[in-house]
Amino acid sequence: MATMTETPKATSTVKPSHDYHAHAQVLSGHLQQPFEEKIESQAPVKLADRRGGHFSRQIDAFSLEGLISFTKGQTRVSGARSLKNNGWVTLSTSIVEDLKVFEIITADRIVAQISTEHAYENGHVPHVTFLGTQFENVQVSGFPVELILHLGLLGDRPANDRSYLRDPLFLERVREQTERIAASDGLPKTLRDQYDGKLRDIRHLIDTCDDGNEAARNPITCSLVQSIGEIPIPGVHSFGHILVIPEFGSVALGEVEVGEKQYEKNERPCVYFEFRTIQMNLGCVGHGSVSGPSTTTNGNTRP
C-alpha cells in the first residue's frame, strides 16, 4: 500500500526592523515686546531613517539684542544597534551654556538628553532614560534655584510591550504630580484652568487603559523636576516644576510630553517623548515665549 508523506508547510518569519527618529535644538521662541522677532530654532539637528548614524551641530554664540543670549550651544542625535542587547538605541542631546533671559533667568549650563532602547523582539515600546540631563546654576535675578530631579519618572518599560499611555503605573505617577500642582494654594487662575484640564485628560486615560481601542491617544505632560526650593524674592512662588515670577512671567522646568504617532504599515501607534528643559512665558518686562534646550525621540519598530 502506498503511503502519503505530508509536505511540511512553508513558514515565513518577518525579521524586526527599525526606523530611527530623533530631533534636538538649543533655543527657539517668539518675542513680541519690546519688539517683535521670531527666534528660529538654533542648531537644529534631525535623524529620521533606518541607517542610523551620528549627527551634530554647534553654534558659538547667540544674542537677540542682548535680551536673550547664550555663549555656546550644541546638539547631537545618533542611532545604532546595541552591542549589549541587539536592540536599537537612539540618543538625542541638546546643550546650552551661559544662558541669559532679560538678566532675570540665567544658567551656566543646561543639558537635555533622552536615550531610548527598543528591544529586538517585542520592542515596539522602548525603555527610556534621561541620564545626562543637567541644570547647572540656574538662577532668578542672581538667586540660585534648587531643583529636585526624578530622572526615573517614567519607571520601567511597561510590561507586555504596552504603551506608556496605557500603563496604569506610569499614568498614576503623572496623575499624582499633576494633582499636586492643580491643588496648590495661590496657583494663578490661568495655570489652574490649564492643570484642571490636564488632570481630566489623565483620569480619562487611566479609566480607558483596557478599552481595546488601538488608535493614537492624546499626549500628556509631566516633569522630571519634582520640586523647586524657596527663592528669597518677594512674590516669587514655585508650584511643582513651575516658577511664577512677578514682572516676568512663568517658567516651566524639565517638562516631558509623552504621546503617540501613527505611521503607515504600523497597526499600533508609536510612542514619542519630547523633553523641554526650560520654557518661559514672558508677560511684563518682555512679552513672548522662549524655549531652551529640547530633544525628541520616537523610534518606529516593526512588526
Buried (B, 14 or more C-beta within 10 A) or exposed (E): EEEEEEEEEEEEEEEBEBBBBBBBBBBBBBBEEEEEBEBEBBBBBBBEEEEBEEBEBEBEEBEBEEBBBBBBBBBBBBBBEEEEBEBBBBBBBBBBBBBBBBEBBBBBBBBBBBBBBBBBEEBBBBBBBBEBBBBEEBBBBEEEBEBEBBEEBBEEBBEEBBBBBBBBEBBEBBBEBBBBBBEBEEBEEEBBEBBEEBBEBBBEBBEEBEEEEEEBBEBBBBBBBBBBEEBEBEEBBBBBBBBBBEEBBBBBBBBBBBBBBEEEEBEBBBBBBBBBBBBBBBBEBBBBBBBBBBBBBBBBBBE
